[in-house]
Amino acid sequence: MSAMEGAGTVRLLSFSYRDSKGQVSERQLTRWKENSVHIQGHSEGDTFYRTFRKDRIIEYFSGSEYLKFDKAPPAPVLISIAPADVRGEILFTGFLAAHRLELEALAEKQGLRVVKSPTKALTFLCTGKTAGWTKVRAASEKGAFILTEAQLLEVFETGDISDTSN
């Protein structure tokens, strides 16, 4: 169970982390979720979600008993030829309509199914400058990973979620 699933219970996850630039820092997350590759969450002082690659965690200090490790849901794989019912879902919020349509077309080309509201199967929520907290919270509660446009484009280019652009 992640810290986001319990009935109001906050479970602290604390660890030492080496980012993509080699910088080591200690992190504490009070609200988090995971898949097989990433942990995403925020601490009390954060204004937005941060994404951490599990393979860059040096040491867990507390809370590792709440992680699923090998039993965590798999990280989404972008497969444009997969049937629509097994493709990952993405929702865009906080973008001007014309730009959102461009991003939606790109996401579909990359193999994601675009939805208009947070669903239980939502994989990603991509947020623009005017994203509303209500939609972000709803998507997060459904287990979606919250990404900026820059992070989404990096996922499309490299298959990885950056830990430096969030």
LUMRO-693941 format. One record per residue: residue number from 1; x, y, z of N, C-alpha, C in turn. Coordinates in Angstrom, 1 decimal, always signed. Last residue first. Example, Ala and Ser with C-alpha at 12.3 -4.5 7.8 and 13.67 -1.06 7.14 Angstrom:
  nr    n.x    n.y    n.z   ca.x   ca.y   ca.z    c.x    c.y    c.z
   2  +12.8   -2.2   +7.1  +13.7   -1.1   +7.1  +12.9   +0.0   +7.9
   1  +13.2   -5.7   +7.8  +12.3   -4.5   +7.8  +13.2   -3.3   +7.8
This chain:
  nr    n.x    n.y    n.z   ca.x   ca.y   ca.z    c.x    c.y    c.z
 166  +11.2  +18.2  -12.9  +10.0  +18.3  -12.1  +10.2  +19.0  -10.8
 165  +13.5  +17.6  -14.2  +12.6  +18.6  -14.8  +11.3  +18.7  -14.1
 164  +14.9  +15.6  -13.0  +15.5  +16.9  -12.9  +14.5  +18.0  -13.4
 163  +14.2  +13.1  -13.4  +14.1  +13.5  -12.0  +14.6  +14.9  -11.9
 162  +12.2  +12.0  -16.2  +13.3  +12.7  -15.6  +13.1  +13.1  -14.2
 161  +11.3   +8.9  -17.1  +10.8  +10.1  -16.5  +11.9  +10.8  -15.8
 160  +12.0   +7.4  -20.3  +12.3   +7.6  -18.9  +11.6   +8.9  -18.4
 159  +11.8   +7.2  -23.0  +11.2   +6.2  -22.2  +11.4   +6.3  -20.7
 158  +12.9   +9.2  -24.6  +13.8   +8.3  -24.0  +13.1   +7.1  -23.3
 157  +10.7  +10.6  -25.8  +12.0  +10.5  -26.5  +12.8   +9.4  -25.9
 156   +8.5  +10.3  -24.1   +8.3  +10.0  -25.5   +9.7   +9.8  -26.2
 155   +9.7  +11.4  -21.8   +9.2  +10.0  -21.8   +9.1   +9.5  -23.3
 154  +10.0  +14.0  -22.7  +11.2  +13.2  -22.4  +10.8  +11.7  -22.4
 153   +7.4  +14.8  -22.8   +8.2  +14.8  -24.1   +9.5  +14.0  -23.9
 152   +6.8  +14.7  -20.1   +6.1  +13.9  -21.0   +6.9  +13.7  -22.3
 151   +8.5  +16.7  -19.0   +8.7  +15.3  -18.6   +8.0  +14.4  -19.6
 150   +7.4  +19.0  -20.3   +8.8  +18.6  -20.5   +9.1  +17.2  -20.2
 149   +4.8  +19.0  -19.1   +5.0  +18.8  -20.6   +6.4  +18.3  -20.9
 148   +4.9  +17.1  -16.1   +4.9  +18.3  -16.8   +5.0  +18.0  -18.3
 147   +2.9  +14.5  -14.6   +4.0  +15.0  -15.4   +3.8  +16.4  -15.9
 146   +1.9  +12.1  -12.4   +1.7  +13.5  -12.7   +3.0  +14.0  -13.4
 145   +0.6   +9.0  -12.7   +1.8   +9.7  -12.6   +1.5  +11.1  -13.1
 144   -2.4   +7.8  -11.1   -1.7   +8.3  -12.2   -0.4   +9.0  -11.9
 143   -3.9   +6.9   -9.0   -2.7   +6.2   -9.2   -1.9   +6.7  -10.4
 142   -6.1   +8.3   -8.2   -6.4   +7.1   -9.0   -5.1   +6.4   -9.4
 141   -5.0  +10.4   -6.9   -5.7   +9.4   -6.1   -6.0   +8.1   -6.9
 140   -4.1  +11.8   -9.2   -3.1  +11.2   -8.3   -3.8  +10.1   -7.4
 139   -6.5  +12.7  -10.2   -5.7  +11.8  -11.0   -4.7  +11.1  -10.1
 138   -7.4  +14.4   -8.1   -8.2  +13.2   -8.5   -7.4  +12.2   -9.3
 137   -5.3  +16.3   -8.0   -5.5  +15.4   -6.9   -6.3  +14.2   -7.3
 136   -5.6  +17.4  -10.5   -4.4  +16.8  -10.2   -4.6  +15.9   -9.0
 135   -8.2  +18.5  -10.3   -8.0  +17.4  -11.3   -6.6  +16.7  -11.0
 134   -7.7  +20.3   -8.2   -8.7  +19.3   -8.1   -8.5  +18.2   -9.0
 133   -5.8  +22.2   -9.2   -5.4  +21.2   -8.1   -6.5  +20.1   -8.0
 132   -5.6  +22.7  -12.7   -6.3  +22.9  -11.4   -5.9  +21.8  -10.4
 131   -3.1  +24.3  -14.7   -3.7  +23.0  -14.2   -4.4  +23.3  -12.8
 130   -1.9  +26.2  -16.2   -3.1  +26.5  -15.5   -3.8  +25.3  -15.0
 129   +0.4  +25.1  -17.4   +0.6  +26.2  -16.5   -0.7  +26.5  -15.7
 128   -0.3  +21.5  -17.6   +0.1  +22.8  -18.1   +0.2  +23.9  -17.0
 127   +0.3  +18.1  -17.0   -0.2  +19.4  -16.5   +0.5  +20.6  -17.2
 126   -0.8  +15.0  -17.6   +0.2  +16.0  -18.1   -0.4  +17.3  -17.8
 125   -1.1  +12.1  -16.0   -1.8  +13.3  -16.1   -0.7  +14.3  -16.5
 124   -1.1   +8.6  -16.9   -0.4   +9.9  -16.8   -1.4  +11.0  -16.8
 123   -3.0   +6.5  -16.6   -1.6   +6.3  -16.4   -0.8   +7.6  -16.1
 122   -6.2   +5.6  -15.5   -5.3   +6.7  -15.9   -3.9   +6.4  -15.6
 121   -8.1   +3.8  -14.7   -7.0   +3.2  -15.5   -6.0   +4.3  -15.9
 120  -10.0   +5.4  -13.6   -9.3   +4.4  -12.7   -8.1   +3.9  -13.4
 119   -9.7   +8.7  -14.9  -10.3   +7.4  -14.9   -9.5   +6.5  -13.9
 118  -10.2  +12.1  -15.3   -9.5  +11.1  -14.6  -10.3   +9.8  -14.5
 117  -11.3  +12.9  -18.7  -11.4  +13.0  -17.2  -10.6  +11.9  -16.5
 116  -10.7  +12.3  -21.3  -11.1  +13.7  -21.0  -11.3  +13.9  -19.5
 115   -7.9  +10.5  -22.7   -9.2  +10.6  -22.0   -9.4  +12.0  -21.6
 114   -6.0   +8.9  -25.2   -6.3  +10.1  -24.6   -7.7  +10.1  -24.0
 113   -3.8   +6.3  -25.0   -5.2   +6.6  -25.2   -5.5   +7.8  -24.5
 112   -0.6   +6.1  -26.5   -1.4   +6.3  -25.4   -2.8   +6.6  -25.8
 111   +1.2   +5.9  -28.7   +0.6   +4.7  -28.2   -0.3   +4.9  -26.9
 110   +2.1   +8.1  -29.9   +3.1   +7.4  -29.1   +2.5   +6.1  -28.4
 109   -0.1   +9.1  -31.1   +0.9   +8.6  -32.0   +1.9   +7.8  -31.2
 108   -1.3  +10.1  -28.8   -1.9   +9.0  -29.5   -0.9   +8.3  -30.4
 107   +0.5  +12.2  -28.2   +0.3  +11.1  -27.2   -0.3   +9.9  -27.9
 106   +0.0  +13.9  -30.4   +1.4  +13.3  -30.2   +1.3  +12.1  -29.2
 105   -2.6  +14.6  -29.9   -2.3  +13.9  -31.2   -0.9  +13.2  -31.0
 104   -2.3  +15.9  -27.5   -3.1  +14.7  -27.6   -2.8  +13.9  -28.8
 103   -0.7  +18.1  -28.3   -0.2  +17.1  -27.4   -1.0  +15.8  -27.4
 102   -2.6  +19.4  -30.0   -1.3  +19.0  -30.5   -0.7  +17.9  -29.6
 101   -4.6  +20.0  -28.1   -4.9  +19.1  -29.2   -3.6  +18.6  -29.9
 100   -3.2  +21.8  -26.4   -3.7  +20.5  -25.9   -4.0  +19.5  -27.0
  99   -3.0  +23.9  -28.2   -1.8  +23.2  -27.8   -2.2  +21.8  -27.2
  98   -5.7  +24.7  -28.4   -4.9  +24.3  -29.6   -3.7  +23.5  -29.2
  97   -6.4  +25.3  -25.6   -7.1  +24.2  -26.4   -6.2  +23.8  -27.6
  96   -3.8  +25.6  -23.2   -4.7  +26.2  -24.2   -5.2  +25.1  -25.2
  95   -3.8  +23.4  -20.4   -3.2  +23.9  -21.6   -4.2  +24.7  -22.4
  94   -4.8  +22.1  -18.1   -4.1  +23.3  -17.9   -3.4  +23.9  -19.2
  93   -4.3  +18.6  -18.9   -5.1  +19.7  -18.2   -4.2  +20.9  -18.0
  92   -4.8  +15.5  -20.3   -4.1  +16.8  -20.4   -4.9  +17.8  -19.7
  91   -4.3  +12.1  -19.7   -5.2  +13.2  -19.6   -4.4  +14.5  -19.6
  90   -3.9   +8.8  -20.9   -3.3  +10.1  -20.6   -4.4  +11.1  -20.6
  89   -3.4   +5.3  -20.5   -4.3   +6.4  -20.7   -3.6   +7.7  -20.2
  88   -1.9   +2.5  -22.2   -2.0   +3.5  -21.1   -2.8   +4.7  -21.5
  87   -3.8   -0.1  -23.8   -2.8   +1.0  -23.9   -3.0   +1.9  -22.6
  86   -5.7   -2.0  -23.8   -4.5   -2.3  -23.0   -3.5   -1.2  -23.0
  85   -7.8   -1.1  -25.4   -8.1   -1.4  -24.1   -6.9   -1.8  -23.2
  84   -6.6   -0.7  -28.0   -6.9   +0.5  -27.1   -7.2   +0.1  -25.7
  83   -3.9   -2.9  -28.7   -5.3   -2.6  -28.7   -5.6   -1.5  -27.7
  82   -0.7   -1.6  -29.8   -1.5   -2.3  -28.9   -3.0   -2.0  -29.0
  81   +0.8   +0.1  -31.3   +0.0   -0.9  -32.1   -0.9   -1.8  -31.1
  80   +2.2   +1.7  -29.6   +1.1   +2.3  -30.4   +0.3   +1.3  -31.2
  79   +3.1   +1.5  -26.5   +3.0   +0.6  -27.7   +1.9   +1.1  -28.5
  78   +4.9   +2.2  -23.8   +4.2   +2.9  -24.9   +4.3   +2.0  -26.1
  77   +4.3   +1.0  -20.6   +5.1   +0.8  -21.8   +4.3   +1.4  -23.0
  76   +4.5   +2.0  -17.2   +3.8   +1.9  -18.5   +4.7   +1.8  -19.7
  75   +5.8   -0.4  -14.9   +5.8   +0.9  -15.4   +5.1   +0.9  -16.8
  74   +3.6   -2.6  -13.1   +4.7   -2.4  -14.0   +4.6   -0.9  -14.5
  73   +3.1   -2.3   -9.5   +2.5   -2.4  -10.9   +3.7   -2.0  -11.9
  72   +5.2   -4.3   -7.3   +4.6   -3.0   -7.8   +4.1   -3.1   -9.2
  71   +6.5   -6.5   -6.6   +5.0   -6.7   -6.7   +4.4   -5.3   -7.1
  70   +9.1   -5.8   -6.1   +8.8   -6.6   -7.3   +7.3   -6.8   -7.5
  69   +8.0   -3.2   -4.1   +9.2   -3.6   -4.8   +8.8   -4.5   -6.1
  68   +6.2   -2.0   -2.5   +5.8   -3.2   -3.1   +7.0   -3.9   -3.8
  67   +6.7   -0.3   +0.6   +6.9   -0.4   -0.8   +6.6   -1.9   -1.3
  66   +6.6   -0.4   +3.4   +5.4   -0.1   +2.7   +5.5   -0.2   +1.1
  65   +9.2   -0.7   +4.2   +8.2   -1.8   +4.5   +6.9   -1.6   +3.8
  64  +10.4   +1.7   +3.9  +10.5   +0.8   +2.9   +9.6   -0.4   +3.0
  63  +10.3   +3.6   +6.1   +9.1   +3.4   +5.2   +9.2   +2.4   +4.1
  62  +13.6   +4.9   +6.2  +12.3   +4.5   +6.8  +11.3   +4.4   +5.7
  61  +15.8   +4.9   +4.6  +16.0   +5.1   +6.0  +14.8   +4.7   +6.8
  60  +17.3   +3.2   +1.9  +16.1   +3.6   +2.5  +16.3   +3.8   +4.0
  59  +19.8   +4.3   -0.4  +19.5   +3.6   +0.9  +18.1   +4.1   +1.3
  58  +19.8   +5.2   -3.1  +21.0   +4.6   -2.5  +20.7   +3.7   -1.3
  57  +18.0   +5.1   -5.9  +17.9   +5.2   -4.5  +19.1   +4.5   -3.9
  56  +18.0   +4.6   -8.6  +18.9   +5.7   -8.1  +18.8   +5.9   -6.6
  55  +16.1   +2.8   -9.1  +17.5   +2.4   -9.3  +18.5   +3.4   -8.8
  54  +13.8   +4.3   -8.9  +14.1   +3.4   -7.9  +15.6   +3.0   -7.9
  53  +13.6   +7.7   -9.6  +13.9   +6.4  -10.2  +14.3   +5.5   -9.0
  52  +11.1   +9.9   -8.7  +12.4   +9.3   -8.4  +12.5   +8.0   -9.0
  51   +9.4  +12.9   -9.1   +9.5  +11.6   -9.5  +11.0  +11.1   -9.3
  50   +7.2  +15.0   -7.2   +8.6  +14.8   -7.7   +8.6  +13.3   -8.0
  49   +4.5  +17.3   -7.4   +5.0  +16.0   -7.3   +6.4  +15.9   -7.8
  48   +4.7  +20.5   -5.8   +4.3  +19.7   -6.8   +4.9  +18.3   -6.6
  47   +5.5  +21.8   -3.6   +4.3  +22.4   -4.2   +3.8  +21.5   -5.3
  46   +6.9  +20.6   -0.5   +6.8  +20.6   -2.0   +5.5  +21.1   -2.5
  45   +6.8  +20.3   +2.2   +7.2  +21.6   +1.6   +7.1  +21.7   +0.1
  44   +6.0  +17.7   +2.7   +5.2  +18.8   +3.2   +5.6  +20.1   +2.5
  43   +6.7  +15.9   -0.3   +6.8  +16.1   +1.1   +6.0  +17.4   +1.5
  42   +5.3  +13.7   -2.8   +5.8  +15.0   -2.3   +5.9  +15.0   -0.8
  41   +6.0  +11.3   -5.5   +5.3  +11.9   -4.4   +5.7  +13.3   -4.0
  40   +6.8   +8.3   -7.0   +6.4   +9.7   -7.2   +5.7  +10.1   -5.9
  39   +9.1   +6.0   -8.0   +8.4   +6.4   -6.9   +8.1   +7.9   -7.2
  38   +9.5   +3.7  -10.8   +9.5   +5.0  -10.2   +8.8   +5.0   -8.9
  37   +9.3   +1.0  -11.6  +10.5   +1.7  -12.0  +10.7   +3.0  -11.1
  36   +6.9   -0.2  -11.0   +8.1   -1.0  -10.9   +9.4   -0.2  -11.1
  35   +5.5   +2.5   -9.1   +5.4   +1.5  -10.1   +6.7   +0.7  -10.0
  34   +4.0   +4.2   -6.3   +5.1   +3.6   -7.0   +4.6   +2.8   -8.2
  33   +3.4   +7.2   -4.4   +2.9   +6.0   -5.0   +4.1   +5.5   -5.8
  32   +3.0   +9.4   -1.5   +3.7   +8.8   -2.6   +3.0   +7.6   -3.2
  31   +3.4  +11.7   +0.9   +2.4  +11.2   +0.0   +3.1  +10.7   -1.2
  30   +5.8  +12.2   +2.2   +4.7  +11.9   +3.0   +3.5  +11.4   +2.2
  29   +9.2  +11.7   +1.7   +7.9  +11.8   +1.1   +6.8  +11.4   +2.1
  28  +12.4  +12.9   +1.8  +11.3  +12.4   +2.7  +10.0  +12.7   +2.0
  27  +15.8  +12.5   +0.9  +14.4  +12.8   +0.6  +13.4  +12.2   +1.6
  26  +19.0  +13.7   +0.6  +18.1  +12.9   +1.4  +16.7  +13.4   +1.1
  25  +21.2  +13.5   -2.2  +20.4  +14.2   -1.3  +19.5  +13.2   -0.5
  24  +23.8  +13.8   -4.5  +23.2  +13.0   -3.5  +22.4  +13.9   -2.6
  23  +24.2  +14.2   -8.0  +24.1  +14.9   -6.7  +23.3  +14.0   -5.8
  22  +24.3  +13.2  -10.6  +25.2  +12.6   -9.6  +25.1  +13.3   -8.2
  21  +22.4  +13.9  -12.3  +23.6  +14.7  -12.3  +24.6  +14.2  -11.3
  20  +20.2  +12.4  -11.6  +20.9  +12.1  -12.9  +22.2  +12.9  -13.1
  19  +20.7  +11.8   -8.0  +19.9  +12.3   -9.2  +20.8  +12.0  -10.5
  18  +20.5   +9.6   -5.5  +21.5  +10.2   -6.4  +20.7  +10.5   -7.7
  17  +19.2   +9.6   -2.2  +18.9   +9.6   -3.6  +20.1  +10.2   -4.4
  16  +18.0   +8.1   +0.7  +19.1   +8.8   +0.1  +19.0   +8.6   -1.4
  15  +14.7   +8.4   +2.2  +15.8   +7.7   +1.5  +16.8   +8.6   +1.0
  14  +11.5   +7.7   +3.6  +12.7   +8.5   +3.6  +13.9   +7.7   +3.0
  13   +8.2   +8.0   +3.9   +9.2   +7.2   +3.1  +10.4   +8.1   +3.0
  12   +5.6   +7.9   +6.2   +6.8   +8.5   +5.8   +7.7   +7.6   +5.0
  11   +2.2   +7.8   +5.8   +3.4   +6.9   +6.0   +4.6   +7.6   +5.4
  10   -0.7   +8.8   +7.1   +0.4   +9.2   +6.4   +1.6   +8.4   +6.8
   9   -4.1   +7.8   +6.8   -2.8   +7.5   +7.4   -1.6   +8.0   +6.5
   8   -6.4   +8.1   +5.4   -5.9   +9.2   +6.2   -4.6   +9.0   +6.8
   7   -6.5   +5.1   +4.7   -7.6   +5.9   +5.2   -7.1   +7.1   +6.0
   6   -4.0   +4.7   +2.1   -4.6   +4.4   +3.4   -5.7   +5.4   +3.7
   5   -2.8   +5.5   -0.3   -4.0   +4.6   -0.3   -4.7   +4.5   +1.0
   4   -0.6   +7.0   -0.3   -1.7   +7.7   -0.8   -3.0   +6.8   -0.7
   3   +1.5   +5.4   +0.5   +1.0   +6.4   +1.5   -0.3   +7.1   +1.0
   2   +0.6   +2.2   -0.8   +1.3   +3.4   -0.8   +0.8   +4.4   +0.2
   1   +0.9   -1.2   +0.0   +0.0   +0.0   +0.0   +0.9   +1.2   +0.0
